[in-house]
Amino acid sequence: MKKDHLSIEQSIRLERIHTLYKDSYIVSFSALVVAFITGAMLWSSQEHLTIALWLLGHTVIALLRGPLLRTLFKQRIHKLDQAISWSHLYAGVAFLSGSLWGSLPWLADDFSSAYNMSAIIIILFGMVAASNVSLSVVPLAFFSFALPTLTLLFLRLTIEGENFTYVAILLLWFLAFNIGHSIRTVRLISNAIKQRYENDDLMRNLEIKKAEADKANRDKSRFLAATSHDLRQPLHALDLYLGALEVELSEESHLQILNKTKKSSQAVGELLNALLDVSRLDAGEVVINMQEVFLPDLFADLASEWEPQLEEE
């Protein structure tokens, strides 16, 4: 949602924060489902109370990040600085979630077993990869989740000894890859939002220009309609004067000049009528009148109009 008083960069940041909260329901629900599946997998081999408390923590975080924070966010966010503060709050909740997931290797009684180690590493890597998709719209939220998750796993692997050295190296590479992917993702999202805003601006400018062109066209039509009477009056007067002059002239040469003048006046009148028909065309009021044209008369009019110029050349 772009605000007119914000720059494009500020609007992009505001929309990314809104997108983060808009996806909070699915993120919270998905994380909770994975948490309960993980708890069920470890239930038989771990302390039940420990797993129950771990699942309770995930449930509280899911409720906090989902319905509670999203509802309060929608009710209270009106400015960019408020949205930024709420993105920091969301990142804080993501940090708690990441810390809770990162504690999983420390809760395992026998983490060195191939089954427990493989299952936990796969789960944590999968959670970080999934959060890269859902949280990268605001990188702070992703880093707040991924760093405690993988840092606690890295420490647990380091404590276990040399057998896990390569896994720890793989973890560092995985973290670096996800950080780079998160940065590229937020750039792509920002560019997509920016492109949409620019398209919206182009459409608004196009609508404004179209409205201006329509107004100019209407003004032109009104001008032609308003001046048609004033323009016709001098031509009518000219025709009257030419008719009066025809009575006074007797020499054939003078009458020929007078006839050419009358035809020129008639041609001006026809051009004016054609010009005034433009306004009727715009209004859709022109009725097509099909009629035959006598070509000799048409060519005679053309000859009388252009003959003086041909004689001069």
Buried (B, 14 or more C-beta within 10 A) or exposed (E): EBEEEBEBEBBBBBBBBBBBBBBBBEBBEBBBEBBEEBBEBBEEEBEEEBBEEBBEBBBEBBEBBBEBBBEEBEEEBEEBEBBBBBBEBBBEBBBBBBBBBBBBBEBBEEBEEEEBBEBBBEBBBEBBBBBBBBBBBBBBBBBBBBBBBBBBBBBBBEEBEEEBEEBBEBBEEBBEEBBEBBEEBBEEBBEEBBEEBEEEEEEEEEEEEEEEEEEEEEEEBEEBEEEBEEBBEEBEEBBEEBEEBBEEEEEEEEEEEBEBBBBBBBBBBEEBEEEBEBBBEBEEEEEEEEEEEEEEEEEEBEEBEEEEEEEEE
